[in-house]
């Protein structure tokens, strides 16, 4: 088997405080990308990132901010043609030295796997639920109703992907904070759906890959630390609105047959009401 050629695309938004740590961890990786593309969606151009990374680096500034998925797609197109494996990630993550090596090896060992993801570790050392079930009606409603009052109900456990052990396994979807994909799989489904500004674009990508016959692979022995939400913490009320819009887009994709038209209208109304109530809550807390 020929050695895979790795390309990495990351999307920044007001990320000046995380670039040094991100690139320092990447420099310690046992498997380094041939090329790195930074898509920066901030209003102001980023500082000179070459002071943090001495390899092949392309930085493109997109102050109009097309959204995470659209920026990733554009970044993938800027990678050299010989890159057969694409790492897509946030900049607020820290790679362990073996993370990329372990994830890529697992991905290549599974012919039907189109995308893989490592375990995502929170700053407090806990494991973020990054290998989950698609949020369809049964799982979504069960989690929404019982998740707060019965933490370990079966619907929440399935939605959050509560797994034990270090075995590589097929899951429905993986956290978009760090994804490693076969370029051919991304090309077959057209990459991320640019209709998502942010939130659930990772769920949607894995769903469309599954429809095309590709599987999502969780590699818990590979690990990243994710500080999480560095660009959204101060905008929670606005982000709630975006999140619910993304949820509607995804659920309408799952339930896209004409017979589901009544269900889509119920979902539209329910999500709109939930979005309003959640925004009121965050504004009152701020």
Secondary structure as UniProt FT lines:
FT   STRAND          6..12
FT   TURN            16..18
FT   HELIX           19..27
FT   STRAND          35..40
FT   HELIX           49..51
FT   STRAND          57..61
FT   TURN            63..64
FT   HELIX           68..78
FT   TURN            81..82
FT   STRAND          85..90
FT   STRAND          93..95
FT   TURN            97..98
FT   HELIX           99..109
FT   TURN            111..112
FT   STRAND          113..121
FT   TURN            123..124
FT   STRAND          127..128
FT   STRAND          131..132
FT   HELIX           137..146
FT   TURN            147..149
FT   TURN            151..152
FT   HELIX           154..160
FT   STRAND          169..171
FT   STRAND          173..174
FT   TURN            176..177
FT   STRAND          178..182
FT   HELIX           183..189
FT   TURN            194..195
FT   HELIX           201..211
FT   TURN            212..213
FT   STRAND          215..226
FT   TURN            230..232
FT   HELIX           233..235
FT   HELIX           236..254
FT   HELIX           258..260
FT   HELIX           261..285
//
